[in-house]
Amino acid sequence: MKTKVNLIIGAAVATVALYSCETKNYTEQDRVEVTSNLENYVDSVENAVKIVPVHNWSVIDERFDSLENRAEKVYDDLKVEDDNLEMIEERYETVVKNAKAESENFERTAEMHMNNVETWWDKTSSDIEKGTKNTAEDLEETTQESLDWLEKNFDKLGDETKKKYEEISMKLSKD
């Protein structure tokens, strides 16, 4: 009889332990970790957009969504309020919104400088046919400012603008 009671109690304990394992897959440490991972990712995005204004937002958003979904699973499993997640998501959305606006501004500025250089080049390259060379010494002040800005921000430029800048720079250095 004692053996049967022990078996029944053991089976009940095992069932409760198994049930609790199935419903509580995560620990408080997991919650802290997923929250930290999400915060660190937002920090890294925020820092990256300060360095380089142009990014592949679909890849960045996919990674954020993946981290956020994992965090939501942990929070839901632990039945914890997700105020932290909402604050992190709001911060992320603000970072992305500001970064996209900054990126658009950077692209407009790059386009303005490139247009200035191309306009100057188109205007003065016709002089080559007349035997006049285009040299760095012939640059107008605003064109030089544009070339300087483009050179300074070269690594941040889009591929098409980089190509145009390199072509004109090489032609200037040859002449």
DALIN-V59388 format. One record per backbone hydrogen bond with DSSP energy under -1.0 kcal/mol. CO is the residue of the C=O (numbers start at 1). NH is the residue of the N-H. Records with the same first field share a line. If there is no record, write none. Layout:
CO->NH ; NH
This chain:
1->5
2->6
3->7
4->8
5->9
6->10
7->11
8->12
9->13
10->14
11->15
12->16
13->17
14->18
15->19
16->20
17->21
18->22
19->23
20->24
27->31
28->32
29->33
30->34
31->35
32->36
33->37
34->38
35->39
36->40
37->41
38->42
39->43
40->44
41->45
42->46
43->47
44->48
45->49
47->51
48->52
55->57
56->60
57->61
58->62
59->63
60->64
61->65
62->66
63->67
64->68
65->69
66->70
67->71
68->72
69->73
70->74
71->75
72->76
73->77
74->78
75->80
82->86
83->87
84->88
85->89
86->90
87->91
88->92
89->93
90->94
91->95
92->96
93->97
94->98
95->99
96->100
97->101
98->102
99->103
100->104
101->105
102->106
103->107
104->108
105->109
106->110
107->111
108->112
109->113
110->114
111->115
112->116
113->117
114->118
115->119
116->120
117->121
118->122
119->123
120->124
121->125
124->127
125->128
127->132
128->131
135->138
140->144
141->145
142->146
143->147
144->148
145->149
146->150
147->151
148->152
149->153
151->154
153->156
154->157
158->162
159->163
160->164
161->165
162->166
163->167
164->168
165->169
166->170
167->171
168->172
169->173
170->174
171->175
